[in-house]
């Protein structure tokens, strides 16, 4: 295989003070004969956004579901805040690729649904939901139903639902892949300010190289069959230059090129 | 045109009854009365109270059978839909029940349970239950996996997920199964009265036929159809009441 993998990490000013919020240790997972993940280890620093990037079938969603406790690993373990993961927990919240909204429930009930399942009283959960509906810019749509909203607005509902349970770790499974390009750009900008303002750890699965480089503090490149982390890239130079300047920053462009160079041979 | 749906419904009724009236006047058959003759027979049956005593008899196996079929049918359907093992164990029984020639099996039921209420309830259940069970289990099995996963990831218990995700998601198809089951149950109730012992509405039908009083016979048939339609409308109202969001479309639209 003609790969041009570079093991060097870009802008690797190692900050010793970075605390690890989530760590995956030696994770293996098989689906029947297929090895989906093999001996994969990866750390996710607190308060930062880590992308899992790789060609389709590389097990990035599988890894995310194992971290979320929706799937169990065959071997290895995941720790969130020092606690081993045995199933879904209060410290993690999911944002789904296909939004996973309840079609029969209004926006406010959908946003409050995570709290409803945790047994929070109706008035309390609705006032929390109200706040996050405002935060994601859906004020006035509380009593609309999902089919009345555009794709982008539906995912805002999904995001508000995940934020309203106030979990330390947000797991996002290709959250912007089902929305149109312009909405996606807006989402990416909003995500940057979300990462900055909320002290949460974001784990973000994507298949878009540009998206990963644009939003991430750390990018883990996963290569398929069986999946392992081939390199970790930490873009650092352009994060403070403002969202509108990132896409023409030379470092941004270099990283995008470099990632494509290492992935292209895996894409059929 | 605020009243257009109502107008169209009335128009549809006029067309059907008009065609009936014309067919009766031609006449298509000596044994086929006109719509108006049938209606006047229905009025007579209503005024002398015959129809009420008949329904008091017919409704017993019908209501008991439909209640059993709905409760047990939805319950079993949920269970079959949730558990693959239960599916293998029970689905074949209902597939067989649905395709069995019921009229041919009635003598067996009579031998086992006599000619009383029990046999008639069985006939209603055999007619009504399979479609309720099969629709419910199919709908439960086809709940989108992403919303079940969402329920789990937000810490829903298994019971939460069944009550708050799976049942509402499956409810449109469960209710369409109930509607089909109820219609089949009505057919079953009359079939039982014609094939086991002539009582109630079945008695009016077979007695009027035997004395060639065809208007009364068709009046009785018409009344049972009317009752079934009213009952189905009621069921629809219940669905609206229980699951308000069902008519609001789906996210994947």
Contacts between the chains, C-beta under 8 A, distances in Angstrom:
chain1	res1	chain2	res2	distance
A	68	B	153	5.6
A	69	B	153	7.5
A	70	B	149	5.8
A	70	B	152	6.2
A	70	B	153	5.8
A	88	B	152	5.7
A	88	B	153	4.9
A	88	B	154	7.4
A	88	B	155	5.7
A	89	B	155	7.5
A	90	B	155	6.7
A	92	B	153	7.6
A	93	B	153	7.4
A	93	B	154	7.2
A	94	B	149	7.9
A	94	B	150	6.9
A	94	B	153	4.2
A	94	B	154	7.5
A	96	B	146	5.7
A	96	B	149	7.5
A	96	B	150	6.2
A	97	B	146	8.0
A	98	B	146	5.2
A	98	B	251	8.0
A	98	B	252	7.9
A	99	B	251	6.4
A	100	B	144	7.9
A	100	B	146	4.4
A	100	B	147	5.1
A	100	B	149	7.0
A	100	B	150	3.9
A	101	B	147	7.7
A	101	B	251	5.3
A	102	B	147	6.4
A	102	B	165	7.1
A	102	B	168	7.1
A	102	B	169	7.8
A	102	B	245	7.9
A	103	B	169	8.0
A	103	B	245	6.7
A	103	B	248	6.8
A	103	B	249	6.8
A	103	B	250	4.6
A	103	B	251	4.8
A	104	B	168	5.3
A	104	B	169	7.8
A	104	B	243	6.3
A	104	B	244	7.4
A	104	B	245	2.7
A	104	B	246	6.1
A	104	B	248	6.6
A	105	B	245	6.2
A	106	B	245	7.9
A	113	B	154	6.6
A	113	B	164	7.9
A	114	B	154	3.9
A	114	B	155	7.6
A	116	B	164	7.6
A	117	B	151	6.8
A	117	B	154	4.9
A	117	B	155	5.5
A	117	B	156	4.2
A	117	B	157	8.0
A	117	B	160	5.6
A	117	B	164	7.5
A	118	B	154	7.6
A	118	B	155	5.8
A	145	B	245	6.5
A	145	B	248	4.5
A	145	B	249	7.5
A	146	B	251	4.5
A	147	B	248	6.0
A	147	B	249	3.8
A	147	B	250	6.2
A	147	B	251	6.1
A	147	B	253	5.2
A	148	B	248	7.9
A	154	B	251	6.5
A	161	B	154	7.7
A	165	B	154	6.7
